[in-house]
Amino acid sequence: SDLDSLSSLRFGFKPLRTVSSSSSSSNDGDCDLRAWAAGAQQRGVMATVSAINALPYLDPLCLTYTDDSLSCSSTSTVVKGFVGFNRAAIKVYNRTGAALHLFVAEAVNYILLSEVQGSSIPKLLALGRLPHSGAPVLALTLCQPLPLPPLREQFAASAREALACLHATGYGHGDLTGSNLLVFEGRVLLCDLQTCQRGAGQDSLQRDVADLEQLLQD
């Protein structure tokens, strides 16, 4: 599997700049991720595959990780690790059609929401493909899960602030669940951005707010 190849080779990821000085992408170096995100929003299977193939292979120099799995689904596996000296959540996507589509959607949203990384969503530390398998990967700042009630109450104001910050960019989240609310240095951050949509209607934004309030009350 893609995760097995990651484990056996102990790949390292060189963090990529959100926007590099180069206007063109390369399969073995930095790429202009905002330009990539703009092109990746085209619809269709071929567009998705092309978008992933345009991402660079990640430099196997500065990532270490444990076998400590944070989550596993039919489309991706998340493990703990490091990007440089930064603790990271390494999200390795499967290479099925559905997983590739979700990867592109989430990667695009992280790039376009760079202004609220660290205040509303986790910081994107690295983005690209594994050198041997080509599996797409997101590496994000490692956060802690939102505590269960009653400890959750102390994070209510921060959770509302994180959602308001996201909404102020014109995006709605669309999938607020307990597992999608994380804590980093006392601040609540929203993750799993596959369903985030720019220009979300008022109904979608209000649904986000209602979902969040329900989570905070549970």
PyMOL CGO cylinders between C-alpha atoms (Angstrom):
from pymol import cmd
from pymol.cgo import CYLINDER

trace = [
    CYLINDER, 0.00, 0.00, 0.00, 0.99, 3.66, -0.27, 0.3, 1, 1, 1, 1, 1, 1,
    CYLINDER, 0.99, 3.66, -0.27, 1.36, 3.87, 3.50, 0.3, 1, 1, 1, 1, 1, 1,
    CYLINDER, 1.36, 3.87, 3.50, 3.52, 0.75, 3.56, 0.3, 1, 1, 1, 1, 1, 1,
    CYLINDER, 3.52, 0.75, 3.56, 5.90, 2.27, 1.01, 0.3, 1, 1, 1, 1, 1, 1,
    CYLINDER, 5.90, 2.27, 1.01, 6.05, 5.42, 3.12, 0.3, 1, 1, 1, 1, 1, 1,
    CYLINDER, 6.05, 5.42, 3.12, 6.89, 3.36, 6.21, 0.3, 1, 1, 1, 1, 1, 1,
    CYLINDER, 6.89, 3.36, 6.21, 9.57, 1.21, 4.59, 0.3, 1, 1, 1, 1, 1, 1,
    CYLINDER, 9.57, 1.21, 4.59, 11.41, 4.07, 2.90, 0.3, 1, 1, 1, 1, 1, 1,
    CYLINDER, 11.41, 4.07, 2.90, 10.95, 6.66, 5.66, 0.3, 1, 1, 1, 1, 1, 1,
    CYLINDER, 10.95, 6.66, 5.66, 10.47, 9.50, 3.21, 0.3, 1, 1, 1, 1, 1, 1,
    CYLINDER, 10.47, 9.50, 3.21, 11.12, 13.09, 4.21, 0.3, 1, 1, 1, 1, 1, 1,
    CYLINDER, 11.12, 13.09, 4.21, 9.26, 16.09, 2.89, 0.3, 1, 1, 1, 1, 1, 1,
    CYLINDER, 9.26, 16.09, 2.89, 10.88, 19.39, 2.01, 0.3, 1, 1, 1, 1, 1, 1,
    CYLINDER, 10.88, 19.39, 2.01, 8.30, 22.09, 2.87, 0.3, 1, 1, 1, 1, 1, 1,
    CYLINDER, 8.30, 22.09, 2.87, 7.03, 23.87, -0.22, 0.3, 1, 1, 1, 1, 1, 1,
    CYLINDER, 7.03, 23.87, -0.22, 6.45, 27.59, -0.52, 0.3, 1, 1, 1, 1, 1, 1,
    CYLINDER, 6.45, 27.59, -0.52, 2.78, 28.49, -1.00, 0.3, 1, 1, 1, 1, 1, 1,
    CYLINDER, 2.78, 28.49, -1.00, 3.86, 30.64, -3.92, 0.3, 1, 1, 1, 1, 1, 1,
    CYLINDER, 3.86, 30.64, -3.92, 7.33, 30.09, -5.34, 0.3, 1, 1, 1, 1, 1, 1,
    CYLINDER, 7.33, 30.09, -5.34, 9.38, 32.59, -7.32, 0.3, 1, 1, 1, 1, 1, 1,
    CYLINDER, 9.38, 32.59, -7.32, 8.93, 30.40, -10.38, 0.3, 1, 1, 1, 1, 1, 1,
    CYLINDER, 8.93, 30.40, -10.38, 5.83, 30.68, -12.52, 0.3, 1, 1, 1, 1, 1, 1,
    CYLINDER, 5.83, 30.68, -12.52, 6.05, 27.11, -13.77, 0.3, 1, 1, 1, 1, 1, 1,
    CYLINDER, 6.05, 27.11, -13.77, 5.69, 23.79, -12.01, 0.3, 1, 1, 1, 1, 1, 1,
    CYLINDER, 5.69, 23.79, -12.01, 8.29, 21.05, -11.85, 0.3, 1, 1, 1, 1, 1, 1,
    CYLINDER, 8.29, 21.05, -11.85, 8.01, 17.38, -10.97, 0.3, 1, 1, 1, 1, 1, 1,
    CYLINDER, 8.01, 17.38, -10.97, 11.12, 17.54, -8.78, 0.3, 1, 1, 1, 1, 1, 1,
    CYLINDER, 11.12, 17.54, -8.78, 10.99, 20.97, -7.15, 0.3, 1, 1, 1, 1, 1, 1,
    CYLINDER, 10.99, 20.97, -7.15, 8.84, 23.79, -5.91, 0.3, 1, 1, 1, 1, 1, 1,
    CYLINDER, 8.84, 23.79, -5.91, 5.82, 24.88, -7.90, 0.3, 1, 1, 1, 1, 1, 1,
    CYLINDER, 5.82, 24.88, -7.90, 3.61, 27.93, -7.89, 0.3, 1, 1, 1, 1, 1, 1,
    CYLINDER, 3.61, 27.93, -7.89, 0.83, 26.46, -5.78, 0.3, 1, 1, 1, 1, 1, 1,
    CYLINDER, 0.83, 26.46, -5.78, -1.66, 29.28, -6.35, 0.3, 1, 1, 1, 1, 1, 1,
    CYLINDER, -1.66, 29.28, -6.35, -1.32, 28.80, -10.10, 0.3, 1, 1, 1, 1, 1, 1,
    CYLINDER, -1.32, 28.80, -10.10, -1.68, 25.07, -9.55, 0.3, 1, 1, 1, 1, 1, 1,
    CYLINDER, -1.68, 25.07, -9.55, -4.83, 25.61, -7.48, 0.3, 1, 1, 1, 1, 1, 1,
    CYLINDER, -4.83, 25.61, -7.48, -6.36, 27.79, -10.18, 0.3, 1, 1, 1, 1, 1, 1,
    CYLINDER, -6.36, 27.79, -10.18, -5.81, 25.11, -12.80, 0.3, 1, 1, 1, 1, 1, 1,
    CYLINDER, -5.81, 25.11, -12.80, -6.84, 22.26, -10.52, 0.3, 1, 1, 1, 1, 1, 1,
    CYLINDER, -6.84, 22.26, -10.52, -10.36, 23.61, -10.13, 0.3, 1, 1, 1, 1, 1, 1,
    CYLINDER, -10.36, 23.61, -10.13, -11.28, 22.37, -13.62, 0.3, 1, 1, 1, 1, 1, 1,
    CYLINDER, -11.28, 22.37, -13.62, -13.78, 19.54, -13.47, 0.3, 1, 1, 1, 1, 1, 1,
    CYLINDER, -13.78, 19.54, -13.47, -13.37, 16.02, -14.80, 0.3, 1, 1, 1, 1, 1, 1,
    CYLINDER, -13.37, 16.02, -14.80, -11.30, 12.90, -14.15, 0.3, 1, 1, 1, 1, 1, 1,
    CYLINDER, -11.30, 12.90, -14.15, -8.54, 13.85, -16.57, 0.3, 1, 1, 1, 1, 1, 1,
    CYLINDER, -8.54, 13.85, -16.57, -8.25, 17.32, -15.05, 0.3, 1, 1, 1, 1, 1, 1,
    CYLINDER, -8.25, 17.32, -15.05, -7.89, 15.77, -11.59, 0.3, 1, 1, 1, 1, 1, 1,
    CYLINDER, -7.89, 15.77, -11.59, -5.17, 13.36, -12.73, 0.3, 1, 1, 1, 1, 1, 1,
    CYLINDER, -5.17, 13.36, -12.73, -3.36, 16.14, -14.58, 0.3, 1, 1, 1, 1, 1, 1,
    CYLINDER, -3.36, 16.14, -14.58, -3.48, 18.37, -11.50, 0.3, 1, 1, 1, 1, 1, 1,
    CYLINDER, -3.48, 18.37, -11.50, -1.90, 15.68, -9.32, 0.3, 1, 1, 1, 1, 1, 1,
    CYLINDER, -1.90, 15.68, -9.32, 0.75, 14.85, -11.93, 0.3, 1, 1, 1, 1, 1, 1,
    CYLINDER, 0.75, 14.85, -11.93, 1.69, 18.55, -12.02, 0.3, 1, 1, 1, 1, 1, 1,
    CYLINDER, 1.69, 18.55, -12.02, 2.64, 18.49, -8.33, 0.3, 1, 1, 1, 1, 1, 1,
    CYLINDER, 2.64, 18.49, -8.33, 6.31, 17.99, -7.45, 0.3, 1, 1, 1, 1, 1, 1,
    CYLINDER, 6.31, 17.99, -7.45, 7.70, 14.87, -5.88, 0.3, 1, 1, 1, 1, 1, 1,
    CYLINDER, 7.70, 14.87, -5.88, 8.47, 15.62, -2.26, 0.3, 1, 1, 1, 1, 1, 1,
    CYLINDER, 8.47, 15.62, -2.26, 12.12, 15.77, -1.27, 0.3, 1, 1, 1, 1, 1, 1,
    CYLINDER, 12.12, 15.77, -1.27, 12.92, 12.75, 0.97, 0.3, 1, 1, 1, 1, 1, 1,
    CYLINDER, 12.92, 12.75, 0.97, 15.16, 14.67, 3.36, 0.3, 1, 1, 1, 1, 1, 1,
    CYLINDER, 15.16, 14.67, 3.36, 13.38, 16.07, 6.35, 0.3, 1, 1, 1, 1, 1, 1,
    CYLINDER, 13.38, 16.07, 6.35, 10.38, 13.99, 7.39, 0.3, 1, 1, 1, 1, 1, 1,
    CYLINDER, 10.38, 13.99, 7.39, 10.29, 11.55, 10.28, 0.3, 1, 1, 1, 1, 1, 1,
    CYLINDER, 10.29, 11.55, 10.28, 7.17, 9.95, 11.68, 0.3, 1, 1, 1, 1, 1, 1,
    CYLINDER, 7.17, 9.95, 11.68, 5.86, 7.26, 13.97, 0.3, 1, 1, 1, 1, 1, 1,
    CYLINDER, 5.86, 7.26, 13.97, 3.48, 4.39, 13.42, 0.3, 1, 1, 1, 1, 1, 1,
    CYLINDER, 3.48, 4.39, 13.42, 0.94, 6.34, 15.48, 0.3, 1, 1, 1, 1, 1, 1,
    CYLINDER, 0.94, 6.34, 15.48, -2.12, 6.54, 13.22, 0.3, 1, 1, 1, 1, 1, 1,
    CYLINDER, -2.12, 6.54, 13.22, -4.45, 9.48, 13.76, 0.3, 1, 1, 1, 1, 1, 1,
    CYLINDER, -4.45, 9.48, 13.76, -7.20, 8.32, 11.43, 0.3, 1, 1, 1, 1, 1, 1,
    CYLINDER, -7.20, 8.32, 11.43, -7.90, 5.95, 8.57, 0.3, 1, 1, 1, 1, 1, 1,
    CYLINDER, -7.90, 5.95, 8.57, -10.69, 6.01, 6.01, 0.3, 1, 1, 1, 1, 1, 1,
    CYLINDER, -10.69, 6.01, 6.01, -11.47, 4.51, 2.61, 0.3, 1, 1, 1, 1, 1, 1,
    CYLINDER, -11.47, 4.51, 2.61, -9.71, 7.44, 0.93, 0.3, 1, 1, 1, 1, 1, 1,
    CYLINDER, -9.71, 7.44, 0.93, -6.76, 8.39, 3.17, 0.3, 1, 1, 1, 1, 1, 1,
    CYLINDER, -6.76, 8.39, 3.17, -4.60, 7.57, 6.16, 0.3, 1, 1, 1, 1, 1, 1,
    CYLINDER, -4.60, 7.57, 6.16, -3.22, 10.16, 8.60, 0.3, 1, 1, 1, 1, 1, 1,
    CYLINDER, -3.22, 10.16, 8.60, -0.13, 9.49, 10.72, 0.3, 1, 1, 1, 1, 1, 1,
    CYLINDER, -0.13, 9.49, 10.72, 1.96, 11.62, 13.07, 0.3, 1, 1, 1, 1, 1, 1,
    CYLINDER, 1.96, 11.62, 13.07, 5.33, 12.89, 11.92, 0.3, 1, 1, 1, 1, 1, 1,
    CYLINDER, 5.33, 12.89, 11.92, 7.59, 15.88, 11.41, 0.3, 1, 1, 1, 1, 1, 1,
    CYLINDER, 7.59, 15.88, 11.41, 8.25, 18.25, 8.52, 0.3, 1, 1, 1, 1, 1, 1,
    CYLINDER, 8.25, 18.25, 8.52, 11.60, 19.72, 9.39, 0.3, 1, 1, 1, 1, 1, 1,
    CYLINDER, 11.60, 19.72, 9.39, 11.26, 20.55, 13.08, 0.3, 1, 1, 1, 1, 1, 1,
    CYLINDER, 11.26, 20.55, 13.08, 7.48, 21.02, 12.86, 0.3, 1, 1, 1, 1, 1, 1,
    CYLINDER, 7.48, 21.02, 12.86, 5.20, 18.34, 14.27, 0.3, 1, 1, 1, 1, 1, 1,
    CYLINDER, 5.20, 18.34, 14.27, 2.89, 17.30, 11.48, 0.3, 1, 1, 1, 1, 1, 1,
    CYLINDER, 2.89, 17.30, 11.48, -0.16, 15.27, 10.56, 0.3, 1, 1, 1, 1, 1, 1,
    CYLINDER, -0.16, 15.27, 10.56, 0.79, 13.44, 7.36, 0.3, 1, 1, 1, 1, 1, 1,
    CYLINDER, 0.79, 13.44, 7.36, -2.28, 12.71, 5.24, 0.3, 1, 1, 1, 1, 1, 1,
    CYLINDER, -2.28, 12.71, 5.24, -1.59, 10.13, 2.52, 0.3, 1, 1, 1, 1, 1, 1,
    CYLINDER, -1.59, 10.13, 2.52, -4.40, 9.74, -0.01, 0.3, 1, 1, 1, 1, 1, 1,
    CYLINDER, -4.40, 9.74, -0.01, -5.22, 6.54, -1.87, 0.3, 1, 1, 1, 1, 1, 1,
    CYLINDER, -5.22, 6.54, -1.87, -4.92, 6.56, -5.65, 0.3, 1, 1, 1, 1, 1, 1,
    CYLINDER, -4.92, 6.56, -5.65, -8.56, 5.71, -6.37, 0.3, 1, 1, 1, 1, 1, 1,
    CYLINDER, -8.56, 5.71, -6.37, -10.67, 8.12, -8.39, 0.3, 1, 1, 1, 1, 1, 1,
    CYLINDER, -10.67, 8.12, -8.39, -12.78, 9.25, -5.45, 0.3, 1, 1, 1, 1, 1, 1,
    CYLINDER, -12.78, 9.25, -5.45, -9.72, 9.78, -3.23, 0.3, 1, 1, 1, 1, 1, 1,
    CYLINDER, -9.72, 9.78, -3.23, -7.87, 11.79, -5.88, 0.3, 1, 1, 1, 1, 1, 1,
    CYLINDER, -7.87, 11.79, -5.88, -10.88, 14.07, -6.32, 0.3, 1, 1, 1, 1, 1, 1,
    CYLINDER, -10.88, 14.07, -6.32, -11.05, 14.69, -2.57, 0.3, 1, 1, 1, 1, 1, 1,
    CYLINDER, -11.05, 14.69, -2.57, -7.31, 15.34, -2.39, 0.3, 1, 1, 1, 1, 1, 1,
    CYLINDER, -7.31, 15.34, -2.39, -7.47, 17.99, -5.09, 0.3, 1, 1, 1, 1, 1, 1,
    CYLINDER, -7.47, 17.99, -5.09, -10.48, 19.65, -3.47, 0.3, 1, 1, 1, 1, 1, 1,
    CYLINDER, -10.48, 19.65, -3.47, -8.80, 19.77, -0.06, 0.3, 1, 1, 1, 1, 1, 1,
    CYLINDER, -8.80, 19.77, -0.06, -5.41, 20.88, -1.40, 0.3, 1, 1, 1, 1, 1, 1,
    CYLINDER, -5.41, 20.88, -1.40, -6.98, 23.69, -3.43, 0.3, 1, 1, 1, 1, 1, 1,
    CYLINDER, -6.98, 23.69, -3.43, -8.90, 24.93, -0.41, 0.3, 1, 1, 1, 1, 1, 1,
    CYLINDER, -8.90, 24.93, -0.41, -5.82, 24.95, 1.83, 0.3, 1, 1, 1, 1, 1, 1,
    CYLINDER, -5.82, 24.95, 1.83, -3.91, 26.97, -0.76, 0.3, 1, 1, 1, 1, 1, 1,
    CYLINDER, -3.91, 26.97, -0.76, -6.68, 29.48, -1.44, 0.3, 1, 1, 1, 1, 1, 1,
    CYLINDER, -6.68, 29.48, -1.44, -7.31, 29.87, 2.30, 0.3, 1, 1, 1, 1, 1, 1,
    CYLINDER, -7.31, 29.87, 2.30, -3.65, 30.55, 3.11, 0.3, 1, 1, 1, 1, 1, 1,
    CYLINDER, -3.65, 30.55, 3.11, -4.62, 33.85, 4.77, 0.3, 1, 1, 1, 1, 1, 1,
    CYLINDER, -4.62, 33.85, 4.77, -6.49, 32.02, 7.56, 0.3, 1, 1, 1, 1, 1, 1,
    CYLINDER, -6.49, 32.02, 7.56, -4.03, 29.17, 8.07, 0.3, 1, 1, 1, 1, 1, 1,
    CYLINDER, -4.03, 29.17, 8.07, -3.21, 29.15, 11.76, 0.3, 1, 1, 1, 1, 1, 1,
    CYLINDER, -3.21, 29.15, 11.76, -6.22, 31.25, 12.72, 0.3, 1, 1, 1, 1, 1, 1,
    CYLINDER, -6.22, 31.25, 12.72, -9.09, 29.21, 11.28, 0.3, 1, 1, 1, 1, 1, 1,
    CYLINDER, -9.09, 29.21, 11.28, -7.49, 26.11, 9.70, 0.3, 1, 1, 1, 1, 1, 1,
    CYLINDER, -7.49, 26.11, 9.70, -4.21, 24.22, 10.27, 0.3, 1, 1, 1, 1, 1, 1,
    CYLINDER, -4.21, 24.22, 10.27, -1.08, 25.40, 8.49, 0.3, 1, 1, 1, 1, 1, 1,
    CYLINDER, -1.08, 25.40, 8.49, -0.12, 23.56, 5.31, 0.3, 1, 1, 1, 1, 1, 1,
    CYLINDER, -0.12, 23.56, 5.31, 3.49, 22.41, 5.73, 0.3, 1, 1, 1, 1, 1, 1,
    CYLINDER, 3.49, 22.41, 5.73, 3.99, 20.35, 2.56, 0.3, 1, 1, 1, 1, 1, 1,
    CYLINDER, 3.99, 20.35, 2.56, 2.04, 19.28, -0.50, 0.3, 1, 1, 1, 1, 1, 1,
    CYLINDER, 2.04, 19.28, -0.50, 3.05, 16.94, -3.28, 0.3, 1, 1, 1, 1, 1, 1,
    CYLINDER, 3.05, 16.94, -3.28, 3.57, 13.31, -4.24, 0.3, 1, 1, 1, 1, 1, 1,
    CYLINDER, 3.57, 13.31, -4.24, 5.53, 10.45, -2.73, 0.3, 1, 1, 1, 1, 1, 1,
    CYLINDER, 5.53, 10.45, -2.73, 8.62, 9.85, -4.90, 0.3, 1, 1, 1, 1, 1, 1,
    CYLINDER, 8.62, 9.85, -4.90, 8.07, 6.13, -5.60, 0.3, 1, 1, 1, 1, 1, 1,
    CYLINDER, 8.07, 6.13, -5.60, 4.34, 5.52, -5.41, 0.3, 1, 1, 1, 1, 1, 1,
    CYLINDER, 4.34, 5.52, -5.41, 3.17, 8.93, -6.63, 0.3, 1, 1, 1, 1, 1, 1,
    CYLINDER, 3.17, 8.93, -6.63, 0.50, 8.98, -3.90, 0.3, 1, 1, 1, 1, 1, 1,
    CYLINDER, 0.50, 8.98, -3.90, -0.66, 12.53, -3.14, 0.3, 1, 1, 1, 1, 1, 1,
    CYLINDER, -0.66, 12.53, -3.14, 0.12, 13.88, 0.32, 0.3, 1, 1, 1, 1, 1, 1,
    CYLINDER, 0.12, 13.88, 0.32, -0.87, 16.80, 2.53, 0.3, 1, 1, 1, 1, 1, 1,
    CYLINDER, -0.87, 16.80, 2.53, 1.25, 17.58, 5.59, 0.3, 1, 1, 1, 1, 1, 1,
    CYLINDER, 1.25, 17.58, 5.59, -0.42, 19.84, 8.16, 0.3, 1, 1, 1, 1, 1, 1,
    CYLINDER, -0.42, 19.84, 8.16, 0.46, 21.24, 11.56, 0.3, 1, 1, 1, 1, 1, 1,
    CYLINDER, 0.46, 21.24, 11.56, -0.21, 18.53, 14.12, 0.3, 1, 1, 1, 1, 1, 1,
    CYLINDER, -0.21, 18.53, 14.12, -3.18, 19.45, 16.33, 0.3, 1, 1, 1, 1, 1, 1,
    CYLINDER, -3.18, 19.45, 16.33, -5.03, 17.80, 19.18, 0.3, 1, 1, 1, 1, 1, 1,
    CYLINDER, -5.03, 17.80, 19.18, -8.65, 16.61, 19.01, 0.3, 1, 1, 1, 1, 1, 1,
    CYLINDER, -8.65, 16.61, 19.01, -11.30, 18.83, 20.52, 0.3, 1, 1, 1, 1, 1, 1,
    CYLINDER, -11.30, 18.83, 20.52, -11.99, 17.57, 24.07, 0.3, 1, 1, 1, 1, 1, 1,
    CYLINDER, -11.99, 17.57, 24.07, -15.25, 15.89, 24.94, 0.3, 1, 1, 1, 1, 1, 1,
    CYLINDER, -15.25, 15.89, 24.94, -17.79, 17.67, 27.15, 0.3, 1, 1, 1, 1, 1, 1,
    CYLINDER, -17.79, 17.67, 27.15, -17.60, 19.19, 29.69, 0.3, 1, 1, 1, 1, 1, 1,
    CYLINDER, -17.60, 19.19, 29.69, -14.01, 20.23, 28.84, 0.3, 1, 1, 1, 1, 1, 1,
    CYLINDER, -14.01, 20.23, 28.84, -15.25, 21.29, 25.40, 0.3, 1, 1, 1, 1, 1, 1,
    CYLINDER, -15.25, 21.29, 25.40, -17.00, 24.32, 26.89, 0.3, 1, 1, 1, 1, 1, 1,
    CYLINDER, -17.00, 24.32, 26.89, -13.74, 26.22, 27.38, 0.3, 1, 1, 1, 1, 1, 1,
    CYLINDER, -13.74, 26.22, 27.38, -13.12, 26.13, 23.61, 0.3, 1, 1, 1, 1, 1, 1,
    CYLINDER, -13.12, 26.13, 23.61, -16.59, 27.35, 22.55, 0.3, 1, 1, 1, 1, 1, 1,
    CYLINDER, -16.59, 27.35, 22.55, -15.57, 30.96, 21.94, 0.3, 1, 1, 1, 1, 1, 1,
    CYLINDER, -15.57, 30.96, 21.94, -12.49, 29.92, 19.97, 0.3, 1, 1, 1, 1, 1, 1,
    CYLINDER, -12.49, 29.92, 19.97, -14.54, 27.50, 17.83, 0.3, 1, 1, 1, 1, 1, 1,
    CYLINDER, -14.54, 27.50, 17.83, -17.04, 30.23, 16.97, 0.3, 1, 1, 1, 1, 1, 1,
    CYLINDER, -17.04, 30.23, 16.97, -14.18, 32.58, 16.13, 0.3, 1, 1, 1, 1, 1, 1,
    CYLINDER, -14.18, 32.58, 16.13, -12.58, 30.01, 13.82, 0.3, 1, 1, 1, 1, 1, 1,
    CYLINDER, -12.58, 30.01, 13.82, -15.84, 29.51, 11.93, 0.3, 1, 1, 1, 1, 1, 1,
    CYLINDER, -15.84, 29.51, 11.93, -16.49, 33.25, 11.71, 0.3, 1, 1, 1, 1, 1, 1,
    CYLINDER, -16.49, 33.25, 11.71, -12.97, 33.72, 10.34, 0.3, 1, 1, 1, 1, 1, 1,
    CYLINDER, -12.97, 33.72, 10.34, -13.60, 31.10, 7.66, 0.3, 1, 1, 1, 1, 1, 1,
    CYLINDER, -13.60, 31.10, 7.66, -16.97, 32.60, 6.74, 0.3, 1, 1, 1, 1, 1, 1,
    CYLINDER, -16.97, 32.60, 6.74, -15.38, 36.05, 6.45, 0.3, 1, 1, 1, 1, 1, 1,
    CYLINDER, -15.38, 36.05, 6.45, -13.33, 34.72, 3.50, 0.3, 1, 1, 1, 1, 1, 1,
    CYLINDER, -13.33, 34.72, 3.50, -16.54, 33.80, 1.68, 0.3, 1, 1, 1, 1, 1, 1,
    CYLINDER, -16.54, 33.80, 1.68, -16.16, 30.07, 2.33, 0.3, 1, 1, 1, 1, 1, 1,
    CYLINDER, -16.16, 30.07, 2.33, -18.50, 27.68, 4.07, 0.3, 1, 1, 1, 1, 1, 1,
    CYLINDER, -18.50, 27.68, 4.07, -17.22, 24.46, 5.63, 0.3, 1, 1, 1, 1, 1, 1,
    CYLINDER, -17.22, 24.46, 5.63, -20.09, 22.12, 4.90, 0.3, 1, 1, 1, 1, 1, 1,
    CYLINDER, -20.09, 22.12, 4.90, -19.07, 19.20, 7.13, 0.3, 1, 1, 1, 1, 1, 1,
    CYLINDER, -19.07, 19.20, 7.13, -18.64, 20.31, 10.74, 0.3, 1, 1, 1, 1, 1, 1,
    CYLINDER, -18.64, 20.31, 10.74, -18.33, 17.23, 12.94, 0.3, 1, 1, 1, 1, 1, 1,
    CYLINDER, -18.33, 17.23, 12.94, -16.50, 16.63, 16.20, 0.3, 1, 1, 1, 1, 1, 1,
    CYLINDER, -16.50, 16.63, 16.20, -13.54, 15.08, 14.39, 0.3, 1, 1, 1, 1, 1, 1,
    CYLINDER, -13.54, 15.08, 14.39, -13.19, 18.15, 12.16, 0.3, 1, 1, 1, 1, 1, 1,
    CYLINDER, -13.19, 18.15, 12.16, -12.56, 20.50, 15.09, 0.3, 1, 1, 1, 1, 1, 1,
    CYLINDER, -12.56, 20.50, 15.09, -8.99, 20.46, 16.36, 0.3, 1, 1, 1, 1, 1, 1,
    CYLINDER, -8.99, 20.46, 16.36, -7.00, 22.40, 18.97, 0.3, 1, 1, 1, 1, 1, 1,
    CYLINDER, -7.00, 22.40, 18.97, -3.57, 23.94, 18.45, 0.3, 1, 1, 1, 1, 1, 1,
    CYLINDER, -3.57, 23.94, 18.45, -1.94, 26.01, 21.20, 0.3, 1, 1, 1, 1, 1, 1,
    CYLINDER, -1.94, 26.01, 21.20, -5.32, 26.67, 22.79, 0.3, 1, 1, 1, 1, 1, 1,
    CYLINDER, -5.32, 26.67, 22.79, -7.00, 27.74, 19.54, 0.3, 1, 1, 1, 1, 1, 1,
    CYLINDER, -7.00, 27.74, 19.54, -9.68, 25.77, 17.72, 0.3, 1, 1, 1, 1, 1, 1,
    CYLINDER, -9.68, 25.77, 17.72, -8.97, 25.08, 14.04, 0.3, 1, 1, 1, 1, 1, 1,
    CYLINDER, -8.97, 25.08, 14.04, -11.24, 23.53, 11.40, 0.3, 1, 1, 1, 1, 1, 1,
    CYLINDER, -11.24, 23.53, 11.40, -9.94, 20.65, 9.28, 0.3, 1, 1, 1, 1, 1, 1,
    CYLINDER, -9.94, 20.65, 9.28, -11.06, 18.31, 6.49, 0.3, 1, 1, 1, 1, 1, 1,
    CYLINDER, -11.06, 18.31, 6.49, -11.69, 20.97, 3.87, 0.3, 1, 1, 1, 1, 1, 1,
    CYLINDER, -11.69, 20.97, 3.87, -12.87, 18.72, 1.02, 0.3, 1, 1, 1, 1, 1, 1,
    CYLINDER, -12.87, 18.72, 1.02, -16.40, 20.13, 1.21, 0.3, 1, 1, 1, 1, 1, 1,
    CYLINDER, -16.40, 20.13, 1.21, -15.44, 23.80, 1.70, 0.3, 1, 1, 1, 1, 1, 1,
    CYLINDER, -15.44, 23.80, 1.70, -17.02, 26.02, -0.93, 0.3, 1, 1, 1, 1, 1, 1,
    CYLINDER, -17.02, 26.02, -0.93, -16.26, 29.57, -1.92, 0.3, 1, 1, 1, 1, 1, 1,
    CYLINDER, -16.26, 29.57, -1.92, -19.33, 31.76, -2.27, 0.3, 1, 1, 1, 1, 1, 1,
    CYLINDER, -19.33, 31.76, -2.27, -21.43, 29.54, -0.03, 0.3, 1, 1, 1, 1, 1, 1,
    CYLINDER, -21.43, 29.54, -0.03, -24.99, 30.78, 0.30, 0.3, 1, 1, 1, 1, 1, 1,
    CYLINDER, -24.99, 30.78, 0.30, -26.50, 32.12, 3.47, 0.3, 1, 1, 1, 1, 1, 1,
    CYLINDER, -26.50, 32.12, 3.47, -28.32, 28.85, 4.08, 0.3, 1, 1, 1, 1, 1, 1,
    CYLINDER, -28.32, 28.85, 4.08, -25.01, 26.93, 4.00, 0.3, 1, 1, 1, 1, 1, 1,
    CYLINDER, -25.01, 26.93, 4.00, -23.35, 29.41, 6.35, 0.3, 1, 1, 1, 1, 1, 1,
    CYLINDER, -23.35, 29.41, 6.35, -26.26, 29.23, 8.79, 0.3, 1, 1, 1, 1, 1, 1,
    CYLINDER, -26.26, 29.23, 8.79, -26.12, 25.43, 8.64, 0.3, 1, 1, 1, 1, 1, 1,
    CYLINDER, -26.12, 25.43, 8.64, -22.44, 25.60, 9.61, 0.3, 1, 1, 1, 1, 1, 1,
    CYLINDER, -22.44, 25.60, 9.61, -23.31, 27.77, 12.59, 0.3, 1, 1, 1, 1, 1, 1,
    CYLINDER, -23.31, 27.77, 12.59, -26.14, 25.47, 13.66, 0.3, 1, 1, 1, 1, 1, 1,
    CYLINDER, -26.14, 25.47, 13.66, -23.93, 22.38, 13.31, 0.3, 1, 1, 1, 1, 1, 1,
    CYLINDER, -23.93, 22.38, 13.31, -21.21, 24.01, 15.40, 0.3, 1, 1, 1, 1, 1, 1,
    CYLINDER, -21.21, 24.01, 15.40, -23.61, 25.05, 18.15, 0.3, 1, 1, 1, 1, 1, 1,
    CYLINDER, -23.61, 25.05, 18.15, -24.98, 21.50, 18.26, 0.3, 1, 1, 1, 1, 1, 1,
    CYLINDER, -24.98, 21.50, 18.26, -21.45, 20.13, 18.64, 0.3, 1, 1, 1, 1, 1, 1,
    CYLINDER, -21.45, 20.13, 18.64, -20.69, 22.55, 21.44, 0.3, 1, 1, 1, 1, 1, 1,
    CYLINDER, -20.69, 22.55, 21.44, -23.85, 21.54, 23.29, 0.3, 1, 1, 1, 1, 1, 1,
    CYLINDER, -23.85, 21.54, 23.29, -23.47, 17.77, 22.91, 0.3, 1, 1, 1, 1, 1, 1,
]
cmd.load_cgo(trace, "trace")
